[in-house]
Amino acid sequence: MPLNIPTNAARLSVAPMMDWTDRHCRYFHRQLSRHTQLYTEMVTAPALVRGGALHLLRYDPAEIPLVLQLGGSDPVELAQATRIGWEAGYQEVNLNCGCPSDRVQSGCFGAVLMTQPELVAEICAAMIAASPAKITVKCRIGVDDQDPSIALPRFLDAVSGAGVTDVIIHARKAWLQGLSPKDNREIPPLDYPLVLAMKARFPDMRISLNGGVTSLAQARSFLDQGLDGVMIGRAAYQRPADLLLDADKEIYGQPGGTNVHAALDAMRPYIAQELSQGTKLASITRHMLGLFAGKPGARHWRRVLSENAYLSTAGLEVIDKALDAMAQAAGDSLESDATA
């Protein structure tokens, strides 16, 4: 039976990121914040419906609140995939209308769907009818030569008419011709005022902002301006402690109660269990390289993990070795500063 997601969970979320937000990453992030909403990597509807790739839906109950993101363009197939996700325990399913990759375009889904709001409305209606799962949409402000001030409200009109109440807007255009996926995350200018204007224009919709947010203070600012949620991507992955450790207190008004070392200790039983089932240590620790970002000795933490976690015999002792190397480097740095 699906587990309940709190109504305010989307005040802060970690964006779905291909090759990054897998189940190990999500379990790790959950040790840093109990309340931040997490997302799966995008799972394509064909992979579930035609490919039977149910392993892509695997998660630990500790990851809740957790949202399944689906990609696709066929209403019938996406409805089936939504039902499969619901039966796997996902109470919320997000439709990807924002990814600009060539692979996604060739399948006629992702950001290219911004050009077909009527189709998106049909898809959303089919997904809503398929299960009790809450259906949300993640989109851009527009694509290519579209005028976002026209295209975005037209798109929101269409999905809200289909019954969607929650939308996450990446505040950049997607250029489907001429820019790589990486460039599409960085080059098109951010238009935060347009997203704020959409909240004013669609006051009954829950609108969250994505794109360029790198701190909790910035997230709080957008919430204070009336947005319902903020989604953070690369910054939360690359500097997880900076973005997530204080999130429960700063964003949700709940006690924090953890620190970097406590979160790391909480990962140990999970890692031991996964290792016993054949998971390679590097599959987990690759998501933890930024845990001490900005702290003395962090480079040594990353180096030891990167050089040793991939070995077939690697176990929890590698984490201890990385901690020792970091502590040694930090101590040397402090001693050097004291004698300078």
N, C-alpha and C positions, 0 to 999 in steps of 0.2 A: 504494500500500500504506500503511495507517495507520502513523503513527509512534508509538513507544512513549512512554507516560507513566510517569515514575518512580513507584514505589509510595508515596513520601512526599510527592508533589506537593501533596496536599490539606492539608498542615499549614497552609498559608495560601492563600487564594484571594480573587480579586476577584469579587464577586457579579455574576450576570447582571442587567443593568439596561436596561430598554427605552429606546430612543433615546440611550443612553449607550455601552454596551459594544459598539460596532460594530467592524469590523476596523481602522479607523484608531486608535481608542482602544486596542485591544488591542496593536497594534504599538508604540504609544507606551509603554504600561505595560511591555512586554517590555524596552524599553531601560533601564528603571529596575531591574528585577529579572529575573534569568535563570530563577529557579526557581518563583516564585509561579504558582499555577494560575489560568488565565484562563477565562472563560466567554463564550459568545456571548450576544447578546440572545435572549430566548425566540423560537423559531421555531415557528409552529403546524404541526401535522401536515397539516391540510388545505392549507396554503399549498404544501407540498412535494408532497403526493400528488395533489391535485386541481388546484393552481395551477401546478405545475411551476416554482416560484420557487427554482430552484437557485442563483441569485445570492446568496441569503441565506446560503448555506453557504461563500461565498468566504472564504479566509483565506491568510495568508502562513505558510509553514512555521516562520518564526521565532517565531510565536505559541505554538507547542507548549511546555509542556503546555496543551492547550486542550480544553474540554468543550463539546459542543453541548447546549443546553437546548431541549427540546421541550415544547409544550403541546398538549393534546388530551384526549379522553375515550373515543375509540373504539379498542379493542384492536387491531383489524385495521389501522386506519389508522396508529396509532402504531408498530406493527410494521413497516409499509411505510416510514414515515418514518425509523425507526431504521436500516433497511437502506440507505436512500438516504444517510443520514449516514455510515454505515460506508464505503460505496463512495466517498464524497467525502473520506475520510481521517480521520474522527473515530473515535477508539478508545474514547471514553467519551461516553455520552449520559445526560443528566439529565432526569427527568420533573418538571415544575413542578406541585406540589401546594400552592403557597403564595401565588400572586398573587391579590390581592383585588379587582382592577378589575372594573367593571361589564361591560366587553367580554369579560373572561375568564369571568365568571359566566354570561353569556348563552350562551356556548358550552359550558357545563357542564364546565369544567376550571379548573385553578388551585386555589385554596384550598377551593372548594366540594367538591372530591374528598375532603377530610378527612372528610366525612360518609358516604363510601362506600368504606370500606377494602377490601371484597371486590372491588369494581370495580377499584380501584387494583392489587390483587394480580393480578387477571386481566390488566390492562394490562401490568404489569411482567413477568409470565410470558411474554406474547406478545412483548414487546420483547427479552427475553433469548433467546428461541428464534429471533429473526429474524436475528441476526448474532453474531459474536464480541465485539461491543462490550460494554464494562462498562456496566451500567445502574445509575444511582443515582437517588435521590429527594430533592427539596427540599420541605419541608413547614413548616407552622406547628405550634404546640402544641395547636391546636384552633380551632374557629370558633364564633361566636355564643354560644349558651347551653351548649355542650359543657363538661363538666368535664375540663380538660386532663389531670388525673391519671388519668382513665379513658380518654379518647379517644386520647391520644398512645400509650400502650403498646398499645392495641388496634390502632392504625394500624401501629405498628412490628412487631407480631406478624404482621400480614397481609402486609406487604411482605417481611419476612424469610422468611416461609414460601414466598413466591414465588421466592426466590433472591436478593433484593437484600441486599448486605452493607454498603453505604455510604449514609448518610442525612445530609443537612444540615438542621438544625432551626432555623428562625427562632423565637427564644424569646419570641414574642408570639402572642396570639390574633389571628385576623382577624375583624373584625366586618363581615359581608357586608351587613348592613342598618344604615344610619345613619352610616357613616364612609366618607370618601373614601379612595382609595388612599394619598394623602399622609398623612391622619390615621392610617391603619392602620400606617404606618411609625413613628409617633411616640406615639400616644395609648395603645394597649393596653400595660399594664405588662409589662416584661421579667421572665421567670421563669427565670433562669439555674440555680437549684438543681434545677428539674425536668429540665432537659436533662442536668445532671450525674447526676441519679438514673437517667435512662434509660441512660446509659453503664454504670452499675453493674448495672442490671437486664438489659441486653443486652450483656454484655462481649465477645461475639464479633462484634458489629457495629462498623463504623467510624463514629463519630458526630462530626459537626462542628457547631459553633455559629455562628449568624448573628444579627445584631441588636444595635445599640448599641455595637459595638466600634469604638473610635476611635484606638487606638494599638497599636504593636507590643508594648509592655509588657503591655497588657491581654490581647493575644493569647497571649503567652508564659505568662501566668498561667493561662489556661484550658487550655493544653497541659500545663502542670505539674500541673494537677488531674486529668489523665487523659483529657481529650478528644483525639480524633485529629486534629482540624483546626479552624480558625477561618476564617470567611468574612467579609470586610469589604466594605461597599457604598459608601455616599455619602462616607465619610471618605477612602477610597482614590481616589475620583474627584476630590473637591474639593481634597485635599491629597496628591497622588500622591507627591511626593518624600518627605514625612514618613513615609508608610506603606510605601513600596516600596524606597527607596534602601538601607536597612539590612536589608531582609527576608532576603536571601540569607545574610548573616552571622548575624543574630539568630535566625532561625527554622530555617534549614537547615544552619547550621554551615559554610557555604561562603564563600570569599573574596568580598568585595563588589566592589571594583575599579572603581566608576564614581562619577560625581557629576552634579549637575544639568546643568552645561554640556557634559560629555561625552555625556550622554544626548541633549541637544538637538542636538549635532553629529551624533550617530548617526541622528537623524531626517531630516537634510537630504537624503541620497540618496533616501530613501523618498519624501519630499515632492516632490522634483524629478521622480522617476519618475511619481508619481501626477498631478502637474500636466501632464506630457507626455501623459497618457492622458485628460485632460479633467476630472479631479477638481478641484473648487474648493478653494482654500487653506483657506477657513473650515471645510470639512467635516473637515479634519484639526486645525486649530489650536483649534477650539472645545473639544477635549478637553484642550488644553494650557494653558488659561487659569489653572489653579491650580498650575502648575509651581513658581512662586516664592512661593506662599502664605506669608504671615508674614514675608517678607523685605523689606528696604528697597526701595522703588520698585516693589513688586509691582503696585500699583494702575495704574501707568503701563504696565507690561507688558500687563495685561489691556485697558486702554483702547485702546492702539495696535492690538492684534490685533483687538479687537471692531470698531473703526471702519474698519479697512482690509482685513482678510482676506476680506471678502465681495465686494470689488470684482472685476470680471471679469478685470482685468489683474494681480491680486495674485500676487506670487511670493515667493521666499525673502527678497527685500529687506525685506519687511514684518517678518519675524522680526528682521532686523538693526536695523531702525528701532525695534522694541519693546525690544530689548536696550539700545540706546543711550538711549532714553527712561528706562528703568529705572535704568541706571547714572548718568545725569545726576541723576535725582531722588534716588538714594541718596547721591551725592556732595554734593548740596545739603543733604541732611539731616545728613550727618556734619559738614559745615562749619558748619551752624547750631548743632549741638550743641557744637562746639568753641569757638564764640564766645559761647555763652549764659552 
